[in-house]
Amino acid sequence: MFVSRQLLLDFGGPPSATFDNFITGANTELVTQFATLNETLANGNAADRSFYLWGEVGSGRSHLLHALCHRAGAGRARLAGPWAALAAFEFDPALALYAIDDCDALSPVQQIAAFNLFNEIKAHSNSAFIATGQVPPRSLKIREDLRTRLGWGLVYQLIALDDVGKLEALISAAQARGITLTAEVPPYLLTHFRRDMPTLIGLLDALDRFSLEQQRPITLPLLRTMLLNEKVAALTAPLRFE
């Protein structure tokens, strides 16, 4: 019996989330708008500066926010969310982008800070406010004044990838990590585990780590061998066949 080393809990850092490694799927209009937002802000001709993006868990909301901040560059964007200190919600005229993830999970005091930040940004023509949540603004269970503000600008629903898109995303993620997969591995991951992308990418990273430890190429037999391990089985069993 072999012993793994935290296969699902300790895999190396994934590549940065960018527009290049985001699988657009049915979200072409949204991704195009976001990919050019920094340029339109810099040129002073951004017609829209307030955005709210909603979609189910794993649909790519956080990826797009990170991609926006990455495109803006260091010192030009700030990402905040339920995990962030209140200082992250303060207005800074040097910033072009303010991104707030998971607005539906903000604490009451963070909601007040986000409301004040929104008003500051609306008063300045060279910055944009982008927020995300799991539901549309009208369904958010947050302060009414913030909920109303989030619905003022453009509201997009991020459509989750279909099976073809998820396979493309898995293959793209493998290529970005320098991982070589045999053809049957991505379909097996898609059909035997929970189908949200964070779970699938986490399993891909775990498989990459296991492949390095075992010094074997990534094949379907190697994946099955990894899943025989007691620790991995315990962590992945609830995810199977959903």
N, C-alpha and C positions, 0 to 999 in steps of 0.2 A: 504493500500500500504506500502510495506516495503522499507527500505533504506539500500543500500549496502554501504560498505566503500572501495572504490577504488579496486574492486575485481580484475581487470586485471592489475592494476598499482602498487599494494602494496601487493604482496604475498611473503611469506618468502623465504629465499635463498634456491635454489635447491641443491641437493647433488653435490659434486665435480665431474667434468667430468673425468672419468677414463676409462681404457680399459675394466674393468669389466662391466661397464654399457653402453658400446657402442655396438649397434646391428650391427654386421659385414655385414650381407646381402651378396652382391656379391663382397665384398672387402677383402676377406680372405688374399690374398697375401700381400696387402698393410698393413693391420692391424698386421699381423704376423711380417712383416719387422719392423714396428714402435714399436711394443711391446717388441722387443728384441734389439732395437737400443742402449739403454743405456748400456746394458750388453756388446755388441760387442765393443762399444767405450771404456768401462772400461778395457776390455781385450786387447785393442790395435789391434784388428783384424777386424775393420769395413772396408769392401771393398768399401762401398759407404757412403759418408759423406755429400752429397748435394742432396736435395729432393725438388721437387715442386709438390704440390697437388692442383688439381683444380676440381671444381664441382659446381653445382647450389646452390643457397641459400637454406639453410636448409639441405644440404646433410651430414653435420657433420664435415666439415673442422675444424672449431674452436674447436669442441669437441676433435678431435684427437690431436691438438696442446696442449690443456690444459692437456690431458691425458699424453702426452709425458713429459711435464714439471712436472706433478705430479709424474710420475714414476722416473724422475731424482732426485727429492728431493730438499729441500730448499738449495739455494746457488749454485745449479748446472745447472740451466736453466734460460733463460730469454725469456719472450714473449713480442713482440712489434707489432705495427701496426699503422694505421693512427692516432689513438688517443694518441700515445706515444710521449714523449719528445725525443729530439735528443740523450740525454744521453743513452736511451735504445738501441740505435744502435751502441754503442761503444764496441769495443772488450775488453774482460776480460779473461785472460788465465785461470782463476779459473773456468770458465763455460764450461760445456760439450755440451750444446744445446742452439742454438739460433733459436727461432721460430718467424717468421714474418707473421702475418695474413693479409689478404686482400691487397696484394701487388698492386693490380690494383687501390687502392684508396690512395696510398701514395702521399704526397705532393712532389713537385720537390726537395726540400732540403732533405726530408726523403729518396727519391730515391738515391740521391748521397750518403747519409750515409749508406744505405743498400748495395750499390755497394762496398763501401770501406770496410764494414764489411765482405762481402762475400770474398773479396780478402784476408783479414786478416785470416779468418777461413781456407781458402784453404792452407795457409802457415803453419798451425798448424795441426798436425796429430791426436790430441786428442779431437777434437770438430766437431760438425755437424751443418749444416745450413738447416733449413726446412722452406719453404715459401708456402703460399697458394694464390689462386685467383679464380675468377669465370670462367676464360677461360684459355686455354693452353698458354704456353709462347709465341708462335708465334703471338697470337692475343692480347697480352697485349699492351695497349696504354700507355707505360712508356718509359723512356730513353732506347735507343737502347743498350747501354752497359750493363745495368742491365737486360733488357729483354733477352739478349744473355746469360748472366751468369745463369739466372734462368733455362735455357734449357740445361745447361751443364750436370747436374746430372740426377738422376732418376726422371722421370715425371710420375705421376699417376693421372688417372681420378677417382674421388670418385663417385661411382655409387649410386644414391639416392635409398632409400628403396622402395620396392614395397608395395602393400597394406598389405600383410601378415607381412612383416617386420615392417611396421608402427604400426600395431596392437600389435606386440610383443614389440616394443619400448614403446608404451603407457602403456602396462601392466607392463613392467619392471620398467618404471619410477614411476608408482604408488606404486609398491612394495618397491622401494628404498626410497620412502617418507612415507611409512607406511600407504598408502591409500588403503582402501578396496572399490572396484568397483563392482557393479552388472554387469553381463555379457553383457548387452546391451549398456552400456555407451561407451566403446571404439569404437565399430562400428558406433555409432551415431556421435561421435566427428569426425570420419574419413569421414563420408559421408555428413555432414551438414556444414562443415567449410572448409576454405582454408587448403590444404593438406600438407603444409610444416611442418616439425617437430617443429620449434620454435613456430608457432601458436598453434599447437596441445598441446604441453607441457605447453604453457602459459595458455591455457584454462583449462587444468588439474589442474594446480596450483590454478587458480581462483576458480575452483569448490571445491577444497579442503578447501580453505579459507571460501567459502560460506557455506560449510557443517558444519564447526566449528562454524560459526556465528549463523547458524540456529539450531545447535545441532540436525542434522538429518543425517542419513547415505546417502552416495552418490548413488543415483538411477537416472534413466532416468526422473522421475517426478521432482526430485530436480533440475536436470540440466535445464529442461524446465522452472521451476520456476525462476531460476537465470536469464535466458534469457528474462524473462518478464520485468525485471527491466529496467527502461528507460536508465540508464547509461550504463549498460552492453549491451543492444540492440544497442545503438548508436555505441559502440566500436566494436561490432562483426558483425553488419549487412553487412558491405562491404566484410566480409570474407566468407559469406555463399554461398553454392551451386556453387562454382567455380570449 
